[in-house]
Amino acid sequence: MSVKPAAPVVNASSMSVATQLTPHLLEQAAGPVQVTVNSVVRERIAACHEFALIRIAGGTPVYGATTGFGPLVAFPGREDSAEQCDNVLDHLIAGQGPDLEPAVARAAVLARLWSLAQGLSGVSLSVIDALIAMLATDFAPAVPCVGSVGASGDLIPLAYAARALRGVGSAYLAGERMAAGTALRLAGLTPLELDGRDALALVNGTSLTAAATGIAVAGIRRSHVVAMVLSALLTDLLGSDPVFLSADLLDAFGHQHATDTARQLRVLLAGTSPSGTRPLQEPYSIRCVPQLLGAVASSVHHAEQVVCDDLNGVSDNPLFFPDQNKVVHGGNFFGQPCAFAADLLSLAATQLGNLAERQLDLVVDPHRNGGLPPMLSAEPGRQHGMQGVQLAATATLAAMRRCAVPASVQSLPTNLHNQDVVPLGTQAALNALDTARSLRWLHGSLAVALRQATHVGARRPTAPVCASVLDALRELIPPIVDDRPLDEDVRRAADLLDGFAKNPGLFTGSRP
């Protein structure tokens, strides 16, 4: 039984800038991917670049090309365009903190490529080709996690990425951190040369915010499926009556995502036999699952729409419109949409965490778990069962709740009040990534507990799909007979559950 099918391979035909960039494609950029730019797109990029150079050479004021940066826009920039490019990148190298995960940095490069390839930023084709070449290898820029306020784009993190592509700073190759120049050479890449407004175009957008939010969307969407699987398994193990999933009941509720969630749960629980020993009304962590998970699905759906709009739009300033012979200065680099979306994701993921933690508490409590021993211990007192796992789950949830405090309303004026309001979208997006990661640990913890419950007396699931899930857990995770470390079991269970979430047959009534 394969519960972890391989992810689809992205190839040249499935990752073309003529198509929509999605959270799923962002995840695929963790490894080498082939990206194509067709002739129509290349012609559009080249025409815009030529138009930008003509306007700059003709004396048209163009922010960042003929002027200083930020509040220094009133002062002339350097006449030498190469020096101007160096300046825009070098002054932004002020980030702090640990590096982003290489997969996140690569996703940000992919998102920046998509924005620049819309042909409104005035960049040279050599920039586009360099980004494509990088993505075809396992090169990843080393980018610190602290520095962006997400207002004039993700200036500081994207500057680190751009400099790494020039062979300056640090980078990762095959997961190893090294000098960027060395990584370029080993990857067979040529240091990127910049001209015109290439440097500013590389940094003046919200590509890190959008990429991180998109990866969080993909992860939390999987975790939503995992929450359904675990909720169904808990319901079956306890012998609960699934009447709370009634189609009539959920139709009356009036929320489509809740109706859809209940339908999917009914598929997972098809064939279950209630024990007849449970109370008339289960605790809310069972009875209100379709309403809670439906609201999460609605939130994730909205966030994904926002992210896709962001990924497939143009976040830059200024924009060049050759057909209309104009250069337009504005604020498309302002990352408020994704900031709100990322905060919503953190809220939704944290509520999923609340649910998993309460379900874990229910199943280890002998007063509510149908008479199973406390902490699901095989020998209470001599052996401690799930006690350590529950403590870690409580700590994990507390950390998630801190991340759920909205970042998008914490605006602080900066940049000589040029940036007098900022969205802090990057912080919101990285919070969402953190909550998504923590949620996997909570779900892994609950899965280990449900597996242990059957070892200490819980019934075998009566629904075939639930039985398949339990069989996979039993095969992977040994029972807790004597006290032993469980951290790796939690992580392995989380990985297994991801496999179920990716299984296209999960809600068709077939076994995973």
C-alpha positions in Angstrom: 0.0 0.0 0.0 1.5 3.3 -1.0 0.4 6.1 1.2 2.9 8.7 0.0 2.7 9.0 -3.7 5.5 10.9 -5.4 4.8 14.6 -6.1 4.2 15.4 -9.8 7.4 16.3 -11.6 7.5 19.8 -12.9 8.9 19.9 -16.4 9.3 22.6 -19.1 5.8 22.2 -20.4 4.2 22.4 -16.9 6.2 25.4 -15.7 6.0 28.1 -18.3 5.7 31.8 -17.5 2.8 31.9 -19.9 0.7 30.0 -17.3 -0.4 30.7 -13.8 2.1 30.3 -10.9 0.6 28.4 -8.0 1.5 27.4 -4.5 2.0 23.9 -5.8 4.6 25.0 -8.3 6.4 27.1 -5.6 6.8 23.9 -3.6 8.3 22.1 -6.6 11.0 24.8 -6.9 12.6 23.3 -3.8 14.6 21.3 -6.2 15.8 21.9 -9.8 13.0 22.8 -12.2 12.9 23.7 -15.8 11.1 27.0 -16.6 10.4 28.1 -20.2 9.7 31.5 -21.6 8.1 31.4 -25.0 9.0 33.7 -27.9 6.0 36.0 -27.4 7.0 36.6 -23.7 10.6 37.2 -24.6 9.7 39.7 -27.3 7.6 41.6 -24.8 10.4 41.6 -22.2 12.9 42.8 -24.8 10.6 45.6 -26.1 10.0 46.8 -22.6 13.7 46.8 -21.8 14.5 48.8 -24.9 11.8 51.3 -24.1 13.1 51.7 -20.6 16.6 52.4 -21.8 15.4 54.9 -24.4 13.4 56.8 -21.8 16.3 56.8 -19.3 18.8 57.9 -22.0 16.3 60.6 -23.1 16.3 62.3 -19.6 12.9 61.0 -18.4 13.1 60.8 -14.6 12.9 57.1 -13.7 13.0 56.2 -10.0 16.1 54.2 -9.1 17.7 54.5 -12.6 18.2 58.3 -12.7 17.5 59.1 -9.1 18.6 58.1 -5.6 16.6 55.5 -3.7 13.8 55.8 -1.2 13.6 59.3 0.4 16.7 60.3 -1.6 14.7 60.2 -4.8 15.1 64.0 -5.1 18.9 63.6 -5.6 20.4 62.4 -8.8 21.8 58.8 -8.9 25.1 57.7 -10.3 25.6 58.3 -14.0 27.2 54.9 -14.5 24.4 52.4 -14.5 26.7 49.5 -13.3 27.6 51.6 -10.3 24.0 52.5 -9.7 23.1 48.8 -9.7 25.9 48.1 -7.2 24.6 50.8 -5.0 21.1 49.6 -4.9 22.1 46.1 -3.8 25.0 47.0 -1.5 23.2 49.5 0.7 20.5 46.9 1.4 22.8 44.3 2.8 21.8 44.8 6.4 19.7 41.8 7.2 20.0 39.8 10.3 19.0 36.4 11.8 19.3 32.9 10.5 18.9 32.1 6.9 15.6 31.3 5.3 15.2 27.7 4.3 16.8 27.2 0.8 13.5 26.0 -0.5 11.8 29.3 0.5 14.7 31.4 -1.0 14.4 29.5 -4.3 10.6 30.0 -4.3 11.1 33.7 -3.9 13.4 33.7 -7.0 10.8 31.8 -8.9 8.1 34.3 -7.9 10.4 37.2 -8.8 11.0 35.6 -12.2 7.2 35.4 -12.8 6.7 39.1 -12.0 9.6 40.3 -14.2 8.5 38.1 -17.1 5.3 40.0 -17.3 7.3 42.5 -19.4 6.5 45.7 -17.5 9.6 46.1 -15.4 12.1 47.0 -18.1 14.6 44.3 -17.2 17.1 42.8 -19.6 16.5 39.3 -21.0 19.9 38.3 -19.4 18.3 38.7 -16.0 15.4 36.4 -17.0 17.8 33.8 -18.4 20.0 33.9 -15.3 17.0 33.2 -13.0 15.9 30.4 -15.2 19.4 28.9 -15.2 19.6 29.1 -11.4 16.3 27.4 -10.9 17.5 24.5 -13.1 20.2 23.7 -10.6 20.0 23.2 -6.8 21.7 26.6 -6.1 19.9 28.7 -3.5 20.8 32.2 -2.2 21.6 32.5 1.5 19.0 35.0 2.7 18.6 36.2 6.3 15.1 36.1 7.6 15.0 39.6 9.2 15.0 42.8 7.3 11.9 43.3 5.2 8.9 45.4 6.1 7.2 44.4 2.8 6.4 48.0 1.8 8.8 48.8 -1.0 8.9 45.2 -1.8 11.1 42.7 0.0 14.2 44.9 -0.5 16.7 43.4 1.9 16.1 39.7 1.4 15.9 40.1 -2.4 19.1 42.1 -2.4 20.9 39.1 -0.8 19.4 36.8 -3.5 20.5 39.1 -6.3 24.0 39.5 -4.9 24.3 35.7 -4.5 23.5 35.4 -8.2 26.3 37.8 -8.9 28.7 35.6 -6.9 28.8 37.8 -3.9 27.8 36.7 -0.4 26.8 33.2 0.4 24.6 30.5 -1.1 23.6 26.9 -0.7 24.4 24.1 -3.1 22.9 20.6 -2.4 22.1 21.9 1.1 25.7 23.0 1.9 26.3 26.7 2.7 29.3 28.2 1.0 30.6 31.3 -0.8 28.2 32.3 -3.5 31.0 32.5 -6.1 32.0 28.9 -5.3 28.4 27.7 -5.5 27.9 29.4 -8.9 31.0 27.7 -10.2 30.1 24.3 -8.9 26.6 24.7 -10.3 27.9 25.7 -13.7 26.4 29.1 -13.5 27.8 32.5 -14.7 27.7 35.5 -12.3 24.8 37.8 -13.2 25.6 41.1 -14.9 23.2 44.0 -14.3 22.4 47.1 -16.3 19.8 49.8 -16.5 17.2 49.3 -13.7 17.9 45.5 -13.5 19.1 45.7 -9.8 16.1 47.7 -8.6 13.7 45.4 -10.5 15.1 42.4 -8.8 14.5 43.7 -5.3 11.5 46.1 -5.6 8.7 43.6 -5.2 7.0 41.4 -2.8 8.2 38.1 -4.1 9.5 36.6 -0.8 6.2 37.5 0.9 4.1 36.0 -1.8 6.3 32.9 -2.1 6.4 32.2 1.7 2.6 32.7 1.9 2.1 30.4 -1.1 4.2 27.6 0.5 2.2 28.1 3.7 -1.0 27.8 1.8 0.1 24.5 0.3 1.2 23.1 3.7 -1.9 24.2 5.6 -4.2 22.9 2.9 -2.6 19.5 3.4 -2.9 19.8 7.1 -6.6 20.5 6.7 -6.9 17.1 5.0 -4.9 15.5 7.8 -7.2 17.1 10.3 -10.1 15.4 8.6 -8.4 12.1 8.6 -7.4 12.2 12.3 -10.9 13.5 13.3 -12.5 10.6 11.4 -10.1 8.1 13.0 -10.7 9.5 16.5 -14.5 9.3 15.9 -14.2 5.7 14.8 -11.9 4.6 17.6 -14.2 6.0 20.2 -17.3 4.5 18.6 -18.9 7.9 18.3 -22.2 8.2 16.3 -21.4 10.3 13.2 -24.9 11.9 13.2 -23.2 15.3 13.6 -22.1 14.9 9.9 -25.7 14.7 8.7 -26.1 16.3 5.3 -29.4 17.9 6.3 -27.7 19.4 9.4 -24.9 20.9 7.5 -27.1 22.1 4.6 -29.0 24.1 7.2 -25.8 25.6 8.5 -25.5 27.4 5.2 -21.7 27.4 4.7 -20.5 25.5 1.6 -17.1 24.6 2.9 -18.6 23.1 6.1 -21.0 21.1 3.9 -18.1 19.9 1.7 -16.0 19.0 4.8 -18.9 17.0 6.3 -19.3 15.1 3.0 -15.6 14.2 3.0 -15.8 13.1 6.6 -18.7 10.9 5.7 -16.6 9.2 3.0 -13.8 8.6 5.5 -16.3 7.2 8.0 -18.3 5.1 5.6 -19.0 1.7 7.2 -18.4 2.8 10.7 -20.5 1.2 13.5 -21.2 3.3 16.5 -20.5 1.6 19.8 -23.7 2.8 21.5 -21.7 3.7 24.6 -20.9 7.3 23.9 -22.8 10.3 25.2 -25.7 11.8 23.3 -23.6 14.8 22.4 -19.8 14.5 21.9 -17.4 17.2 23.0 -17.0 20.0 20.5 -13.6 18.7 19.4 -15.6 15.9 17.7 -19.1 17.3 17.2 -18.2 20.6 15.7 -15.4 19.4 13.5 -17.2 20.1 10.2 -18.0 23.6 11.2 -14.5 24.3 12.4 -12.7 22.6 9.5 -15.2 24.2 7.0 -14.2 27.6 8.2 -10.5 26.7 7.9 -11.1 25.5 4.3 -12.9 28.8 3.5 -10.0 30.8 5.0 -7.3 28.8 3.1 -9.3 29.1 -0.1 -9.4 32.9 0.2 -5.7 33.1 1.1 -4.9 31.0 -2.0 -6.8 33.3 -4.3 -5.0 36.3 -2.9 -1.6 34.6 -3.2 -2.3 33.6 -6.8 -3.3 37.1 -7.7 0.0 38.3 -6.2 2.2 35.7 -7.8 0.8 36.4 -11.3 0.7 40.2 -11.0 3.6 42.7 -11.2 5.0 44.0 -8.0 7.5 46.7 -9.0 8.0 50.4 -9.4 8.0 52.1 -11.8 6.2 50.1 -14.6 6.9 50.7 -18.3 4.1 50.7 -20.9 5.8 50.9 -24.3 2.5 50.7 -26.3 1.3 53.8 -24.4 4.7 55.5 -24.4 4.6 56.1 -20.6 6.4 55.3 -17.4 4.1 55.1 -14.3 5.4 55.4 -10.8 3.2 53.9 -8.1 3.0 51.4 -5.3 2.5 47.9 -6.6 5.4 46.8 -4.3 3.1 47.3 -1.3 2.5 43.8 0.1 -0.8 44.4 2.0 -2.9 41.7 0.3 -0.5 38.9 1.1 0.1 40.3 4.6 -3.6 40.0 5.4 -3.8 36.5 3.7 -0.8 35.3 5.7 -2.2 36.4 9.0 -5.5 34.7 8.1 -3.5 31.5 7.4 -1.8 31.7 10.8 -5.2 32.1 12.5 -6.6 29.2 10.6 -3.6 26.9 11.2 -3.6 27.8 14.9 -7.3 26.9 15.2 -6.4 23.5 13.6 -3.7 23.3 16.2 -6.3 24.0 19.0 -8.4 21.2 17.6 -5.6 18.7 17.4 -4.4 19.5 20.9 -7.9 19.2 22.4 -8.4 15.9 20.5 -5.1 14.7 22.0 -6.2 15.7 25.4 -9.5 13.9 25.0 -7.9 10.6 24.0 -5.4 10.5 26.9 -8.0 11.4 29.5 -9.5 8.3 31.1 -12.7 10.2 32.1 -13.5 11.0 28.4 -11.8 8.4 26.3 -14.1 5.5 27.0 -12.1 4.0 29.8 -8.7 3.8 28.3 -5.8 4.2 30.8 -4.5 7.6 31.7 -2.0 9.0 29.2 -2.6 5.7 27.2 0.0 4.1 29.4 0.3 0.3 29.3 1.3 0.3 33.0 0.4 3.7 34.6 3.1 4.7 37.0 5.7 2.3 35.7 5.3 3.6 32.1 4.2 7.1 31.1 2.6 6.7 27.7 1.9 10.0 25.9 2.8 12.3 28.8 5.9 13.8 27.2 4.2 14.1 23.8 1.3 16.0 25.3 3.7 18.4 27.1 5.5 19.1 23.9 2.1 19.5 22.1 1.1 22.1 24.6 4.3 24.0 24.2 4.0 23.8 20.4 0.5 25.2 20.5 1.6 28.1 22.7 4.2 29.0 20.1 1.6 28.9 17.4 -0.6 31.2 19.3 2.2 33.8 19.5 2.6 33.6 15.7 -1.1 34.1 15.3 -0.9 37.7 16.5 -1.5 39.7 13.3 1.7 41.2 11.9 -0.2 43.1 9.2 -1.4 45.8 11.6 1.9 46.5 13.3 2.8 49.3 10.9 5.8 51.4 11.9 6.9 54.5 9.9 10.4 54.3 8.5 12.6 55.5 5.6 12.4 59.2 6.6 8.6 58.8 6.5 8.7 57.9 2.8 7.4 54.5 4.0 5.1 56.0 6.6 2.8 53.0 6.5 4.1 49.4 6.0 2.3 46.1 5.8 4.9 43.8 7.4 3.9 41.1 5.0 7.1 39.2 5.1 6.8 38.8 8.9 3.2 37.7 8.4 4.3 35.2 5.8 7.1 33.7 7.8 4.8 33.4 10.8 2.4 31.5 8.6 5.3 29.1 7.6 6.1 28.6 11.2 2.6 27.8 12.2 2.3 25.4 9.3 5.4 23.6 10.4 4.2 23.4 14.0 0.8 22.1 13.0 2.5 19.1 11.4 4.1 18.3 14.8 0.7 18.5 16.5 -0.9 16.2 14.0 2.0 13.8 14.3 1.5 13.8 18.1 -2.2 13.1 17.8 -1.5 10.3 15.3 1.0 8.6 17.7 -1.7 8.8 20.4 -4.4 7.2 18.2 -2.0 4.5 17.3 -1.2 3.9 21.0 -4.9 3.9 21.9 -5.4 0.7 20.0 -2.5 -0.9 21.9 -4.1 -0.2 25.3 -7.6 -1.2 24.5 -9.3 1.0 22.0 -11.4 -0.9 19.4 -10.2 -1.4 15.8 -11.7 1.1 13.4 -14.8 -0.2 11.7 -14.7 2.2 8.7 -12.4 0.7 6.0 -10.6 3.9 5.2 -9.9 4.6 8.9 -8.7 1.0 9.3 -6.2 1.6 6.5 -4.9 4.8 8.1 -4.5 2.9 11.4 -2.8 0.0 9.7 -0.2 2.4 8.2 0.4 4.0 11.5 0.8 0.6 13.3 3.2 -0.5 10.6 5.3 2.7 11.0 5.1 3.3 14.8 5.7 0.5 17.3 3.5 0.5 20.4 4.8 2.2 23.6 5.6 -0.8 25.8 8.4 0.7 27.8 9.2 4.5 28.0 11.3 5.5 25.0 12.0 8.7 23.0 9.0 9.6 20.8 10.2 12.7 19.0 11.2 10.8 15.8 7.9 8.9 15.9 6.0 12.1 15.9 7.9 13.4 12.9 7.5 10.1 11.0 3.8 10.1 11.7 3.6 13.6 10.4 5.3 12.6 7.2 3.0 9.6 6.8 0.0 11.8 7.2 1.3 14.2 4.5 1.2 11.1 2.2 -2.4 10.5 2.9 -3.2 14.2 2.3 -1.6 13.9 -1.2 -3.5 10.8 -2.1 -6.0 11.6 -4.8 -8.2 8.6 -3.9 -8.7 9.5 -0.3 -12.2 11.0 -0.7 -13.4 8.7 -3.4 -14.2 5.8 -1.0 -11.2 3.8 -2.0 -8.6 2.9 0.5 -5.5 5.1 0.6 
